[in-house]
Amino acid sequence: MDHPFRFRAFDGHHRLLATLVVAASCSACGGSGGDSSSSPVPANPSTIPGDFTKQTIDLSTYPDAVCNDGSPAIFYIQRGVGAAAATNANKTVIGLRGGGFCLSDADCRGRPSDLKSSIGYPSQTAPEGMLSSDSSNDNFRSWNRVSVPYCSSDFFSGDIGATGSPINFRFRGAKIVAAVVQTLNRQYGIGKAGDTVVLAGGSAGAVGAFINANRVRAALPGASVLAVIDAGIYPDVAPLMPGIPPWTSVRDLGPIGLSYWNGQVDADCAAANPGNPGNCYLFEHAQSTLRMPFFVIQNARDAVGIINVGLLRNDGSIDNSSLGSWVRATYLPAMGNILRPLGLSSGQGVFAVCLDPEIHTLSSDTTLWTTPMAEVGGVALKDAVASWAAAGGAATRAVTSASCTFP
């Protein structure tokens, strides 16, 4: 029997199901920092490409900002479009892409080449969702938008050179984020005093966003730095099935990642989790140490989360009743315990829903991002995030349903 949650890429046409929680509020997360006079370039939107154009990190300046195979990291950037572009020239979204992870040479060897190397990336791209130039994305299309491909396999957290094995992988995700932010600041003047910078991520990129958020804030002390975390919550619960190597529960990936990738988790989070810094790969342990407003987007019934937390093989078999019981009794209550308190404190926002399990991220698909959802009172995700960001992280919170059901 096929796994009931076989995951495939979202194609933009899934039916929306029942809804859990919606939209926004803000946290006592500290101020946006001090003077940013060190930024050597004034903001000049004319220097930012008009199309989403590839930029290659300069390895002579950032020698460690490399993909798994040693090729230079890249990013794509486009200045704002539309009537509000000039008004929003001091606002930028930096999007970290997702793509899973690997925790051994054998595991990494099997990953697609575009998740390990920048070789072959096109000169231009056309992102969807929050980074889209489409007129339906009327809030964020007017911002500068940056898309950072994921080629380090380490949640944008690693910092170790060639492993010395036959495949000689590098894991430099933390260096890639730092190099992208510094390049944006020095080359385009992004992140100067008075600017707004949103560090956003989906899936593995969402974990990378909350791991790197405090470091980005420190690198841009004069800017207002916000974080958007889409599909990055994996509850810290015991898995339903025992691990079958090379599959490792997200509950256990921290200690392995700290060693294999030399994972660079946030220093404040590590200090708050003495003896177990691997906890900092799990949002529920990391959120209290975030020093900026953050907005969480989550499909609570996401099959990727259920598979990764429960140690369920994509191609494996499991009795439906056992899976349903575990999801109802363990997974969804744990997810609800993480999501429901969000938005009750200043600095937090939340848009959490119960959708088709095959829908993983919500901010990377233009239809899901821009379409009002009747289940949350006709609110569109783009508007919820834009209202929250416009207020510097302060907004309102609405709850439409207290729980998800599992068929």
C-alpha positions in Angstrom: 0.0 0.0 0.0 1.3 3.4 -0.9 2.1 5.8 2.0 -1.1 7.9 2.5 1.0 11.1 2.6 3.1 10.6 -0.5 4.6 14.0 -1.0 4.9 15.8 -4.4 5.5 19.4 -5.3 2.5 21.6 -5.0 1.1 22.5 -8.4 -1.1 25.4 -7.4 -4.4 23.6 -7.9 -5.1 21.8 -4.6 -8.4 22.3 -2.8 -8.3 24.3 0.4 -9.6 22.3 3.4 -10.6 23.2 7.0 -8.8 26.1 8.7 -7.0 26.3 12.1 -5.7 29.8 12.9 -5.1 33.1 11.1 -3.2 36.1 11.0 -1.0 38.5 12.9 0.2 40.3 16.0 3.7 41.2 17.4 6.7 40.2 20.3 8.9 41.9 22.8 11.8 41.2 20.6 14.2 44.1 21.0 14.7 47.1 18.9 16.0 47.3 15.4 19.5 48.5 16.4 21.6 51.6 16.2 23.4 53.5 13.5 24.2 52.0 10.1 26.6 54.6 8.9 29.0 51.8 8.0 26.9 51.1 4.9 29.2 52.4 2.2 26.6 52.8 -0.6 23.4 54.9 -0.4 20.2 53.3 -1.6 20.0 53.6 -5.3 17.2 51.5 -6.9 18.6 52.2 -10.4 21.6 49.9 -9.6 19.3 47.0 -8.9 18.4 45.0 -12.0 14.9 45.5 -13.5 14.5 41.7 -14.0 15.3 38.9 -11.6 18.9 38.6 -12.5 21.6 36.2 -11.2 24.4 37.6 -9.1 27.4 35.5 -8.2 29.1 35.9 -4.8 32.6 37.2 -5.2 34.8 34.4 -3.8 37.8 36.7 -3.6 35.9 38.6 -0.9 33.8 35.8 0.5 35.9 32.7 -0.1 33.8 30.4 2.1 30.4 31.2 0.5 30.3 28.1 -1.6 27.8 25.3 -2.5 28.4 21.6 -1.5 30.6 21.1 -4.6 32.7 24.3 -4.1 31.0 26.4 -6.8 30.2 30.0 -5.7 26.8 30.7 -4.1 24.5 32.9 -6.1 21.4 35.0 -5.6 18.8 36.6 -7.8 17.7 40.2 -7.3 15.1 42.5 -8.8 14.0 46.0 -7.8 10.4 46.8 -7.1 7.9 47.1 -9.9 4.6 48.9 -10.1 3.3 52.3 -9.0 4.5 52.0 -5.4 8.1 50.9 -6.3 9.7 54.4 -5.7 7.9 54.7 -2.3 9.1 51.3 -1.2 12.7 51.6 -2.5 14.0 51.2 1.1 12.2 47.8 1.6 13.6 44.4 0.7 12.6 40.8 1.0 15.4 38.2 1.1 13.9 34.7 0.4 15.8 31.6 1.4 14.7 28.6 -0.8 14.1 25.1 0.7 15.1 21.6 -0.4 15.6 19.3 2.5 18.9 18.3 4.0 21.4 15.5 4.2 23.3 14.1 7.2 25.9 11.7 5.6 28.0 11.4 2.5 25.8 8.7 1.1 22.7 10.7 1.8 24.2 13.8 0.2 25.4 12.0 -2.8 21.8 11.2 -3.8 20.6 14.8 -3.7 19.7 16.6 -7.0 22.6 18.6 -8.5 20.8 21.9 -8.3 20.7 21.5 -4.5 24.5 20.9 -4.3 25.9 23.2 -7.0 25.3 26.6 -8.6 26.6 25.3 -12.0 23.8 25.5 -14.5 21.6 28.0 -12.8 20.0 30.3 -15.4 20.9 34.0 -15.7 17.4 35.0 -14.8 14.5 33.5 -12.9 10.8 34.3 -12.1 9.9 33.4 -8.5 6.3 32.9 -7.4 4.5 33.9 -4.3 5.9 36.5 -2.0 8.8 37.3 -4.5 6.5 37.4 -7.6 6.3 40.4 -9.9 2.7 39.4 -10.7 0.2 42.2 -10.3 -1.7 40.0 -7.9 1.2 40.3 -5.5 0.4 44.0 -5.2 1.9 44.4 -1.7 5.4 43.0 -2.1 6.1 43.3 -5.9 6.9 47.0 -5.2 9.7 45.9 -2.8 13.2 44.9 -3.8 13.2 41.1 -3.9 16.1 38.7 -3.5 15.9 34.9 -4.0 18.7 32.8 -2.6 19.0 29.3 -4.0 19.7 26.5 -1.6 22.9 24.6 -2.5 24.4 23.8 0.9 22.1 21.0 2.2 22.4 22.3 5.8 19.5 24.6 6.6 21.7 27.5 5.7 23.6 26.8 8.9 26.8 24.9 8.2 30.4 26.1 8.2 32.9 23.4 7.3 35.2 22.9 4.4 35.8 19.9 2.2 35.0 16.7 4.2 37.9 14.8 2.8 35.7 12.0 1.6 35.7 11.0 -2.1 32.8 13.4 -2.7 34.5 16.2 -0.6 31.3 18.1 0.2 31.4 21.6 1.8 28.7 22.8 4.1 28.8 26.6 4.2 25.2 27.7 4.5 25.8 30.2 7.3 28.6 31.8 5.2 26.3 32.0 2.2 23.7 34.0 4.1 26.3 36.3 5.5 27.9 36.9 2.1 24.5 37.6 0.5 23.5 40.1 3.2 26.9 41.9 3.0 26.9 42.0 -0.8 23.4 43.5 -0.8 24.5 46.1 1.7 27.8 47.0 0.1 26.8 46.8 -3.6 23.2 48.1 -3.4 23.0 50.0 -0.1 20.3 47.6 1.1 19.9 47.5 4.9 21.0 51.1 5.7 19.4 53.2 8.5 15.7 53.5 8.0 15.4 50.4 5.7 13.1 47.5 6.2 14.5 44.0 5.5 12.4 40.9 5.7 14.4 37.6 5.9 11.9 35.0 4.7 12.3 31.3 4.1 10.2 28.3 3.1 10.8 24.7 4.4 14.5 24.2 4.9 14.8 27.9 4.1 12.4 28.7 7.0 14.7 26.9 9.4 17.6 28.8 7.9 15.7 32.1 8.4 15.2 31.7 12.1 18.7 30.3 12.6 20.2 33.3 10.8 17.8 36.0 11.8 19.7 37.4 14.8 22.9 37.4 12.8 21.3 39.3 9.9 19.9 41.8 12.4 23.3 42.3 13.9 24.8 42.8 10.4 22.3 45.5 9.5 22.1 47.4 12.8 20.3 50.5 11.4 17.6 48.6 9.5 14.3 47.2 10.8 14.8 43.4 10.3 11.8 41.1 10.3 11.6 37.4 9.8 8.9 35.3 7.9 9.0 31.5 8.6 6.9 29.4 6.2 6.6 25.6 6.8 9.6 25.6 9.3 7.8 24.1 12.3 8.6 20.5 13.2 7.2 19.6 16.7 9.6 18.0 19.2 7.7 14.7 19.7 8.6 11.1 19.7 8.3 9.6 16.2 5.7 7.0 15.3 8.1 4.6 13.7 11.8 3.8 14.5 14.4 5.3 12.3 15.5 3.5 9.2 18.9 4.8 8.1 19.6 7.1 6.4 16.2 8.6 7.6 16.6 10.6 10.7 13.8 12.3 12.7 14.1 16.1 12.8 14.1 15.6 16.6 17.6 14.0 16.2 19.0 16.0 13.3 20.5 18.7 15.5 23.3 16.7 17.1 24.2 15.1 13.8 24.1 18.4 11.9 26.2 20.2 14.5 28.9 17.6 13.9 28.6 16.8 10.1 27.9 20.4 9.0 29.6 22.2 11.9 26.2 23.7 12.3 26.2 27.4 13.4 23.0 27.8 15.4 22.1 31.1 16.9 24.3 32.0 19.9 21.5 33.2 22.1 19.5 30.0 21.4 22.6 27.8 22.2 23.0 29.7 25.5 19.3 29.1 26.3 19.7 25.3 25.6 22.9 24.4 27.5 24.0 20.9 26.7 21.6 20.6 23.8 22.3 23.3 21.1 20.8 20.9 18.5 17.4 22.1 19.9 18.0 25.3 18.0 17.0 23.6 14.7 13.4 23.3 16.2 11.4 26.5 16.2 9.7 25.8 19.5 13.0 26.0 21.2 14.4 28.8 19.1 11.6 31.3 19.0 12.1 32.8 22.5 15.6 34.0 21.5 14.6 35.7 18.3 15.5 39.4 18.6 13.1 40.7 15.9 9.4 40.5 15.0 8.6 37.3 13.3 5.6 36.0 11.3 4.9 32.2 11.1 3.1 30.6 8.2 2.2 26.9 8.6 0.0 24.3 7.1 -0.5 22.2 10.3 -1.4 19.1 8.2 1.7 19.3 6.0 2.8 15.9 5.0 6.5 16.9 4.9 6.3 17.7 8.6 4.4 14.5 9.4 6.9 12.4 7.5 10.0 14.1 8.9 8.7 14.1 12.5 7.2 10.6 12.4 10.1 9.0 10.5 7.7 7.8 7.8 9.3 6.7 4.5 7.9 8.4 1.4 7.8 5.0 -0.3 7.0 3.0 2.8 3.8 1.4 4.0 1.8 2.0 7.2 -1.6 1.2 8.5 -3.9 4.2 8.0 -5.6 3.9 11.4 -2.2 3.8 13.2 -1.1 6.9 11.3 -4.4 8.7 11.9 -4.3 8.0 15.6 -0.7 9.2 16.0 -1.5 12.4 14.0 -4.6 13.1 16.1 -3.1 12.1 19.5 0.4 13.4 19.2 1.4 15.4 16.1 -1.5 17.9 15.8 -1.8 18.6 19.5 1.9 19.4 19.6 1.6 21.6 16.5 -1.3 23.4 18.0 0.6 24.0 21.2 3.3 25.8 19.2 0.9 27.8 17.0 -1.9 28.9 19.3 0.2 31.2 21.5 1.8 33.0 18.6 0.4 36.5 18.0 -0.5 37.0 21.6 2.7 38.9 22.3 4.0 42.0 20.7 6.3 41.2 17.7 4.6 38.0 16.5 2.3 37.1 13.6 0.8 33.8 12.6 -1.2 32.5 9.6 -1.7 28.8 10.4 -4.2 26.6 8.4 -5.2 23.0 7.9 -5.0 22.3 4.2 -4.4 19.4 1.9 -1.4 17.5 3.3 0.4 17.8 0.0 0.6 21.6 0.4 3.9 22.3 2.0 4.8 26.0 1.7 2.2 28.8 1.3 4.4 31.8 0.4 6.1 30.2 -2.6 2.9 29.7 -4.7 1.3 32.8 -6.2 -2.3 31.4 -6.0 -2.0 30.4 -2.3 -0.2 33.6 -1.4 -2.7 36.0 -3.1 -6.1 34.3 -2.9 -8.4 35.3 0.0 -9.3 32.3 2.2 -13.0 32.1 3.2 -12.0 29.9 6.1 -10.1 32.8 7.7 -12.7 35.4 7.0 -11.6 36.2 3.5 -8.1 37.2 4.4 -5.3 36.7 1.9 -1.9 35.7 3.2 -0.2 38.5 1.3 -2.4 41.1 3.0 -1.9 39.6 6.5 1.9 39.6 6.1 1.9 43.1 4.5 -0.2 44.6 7.3 2.0 43.1 9.9 5.3 44.3 8.2 3.9 47.8 7.6 3.4 48.2 11.3 6.9 47.0 12.0 5.7 43.7 13.3 2.7 44.9 15.2 -0.8 43.8 14.0 -3.9 41.9 15.1 -4.7 38.2 15.6 -7.9 36.4 14.7 -8.7 32.7 15.5 -11.3 30.9 13.4 -11.0 27.4 14.7 -9.2 25.8 17.6 -8.2 22.5 16.1 -7.6 20.5 12.9 -9.2 17.2 12.1 -7.6 14.2 10.4 -9.7 12.0 8.1 
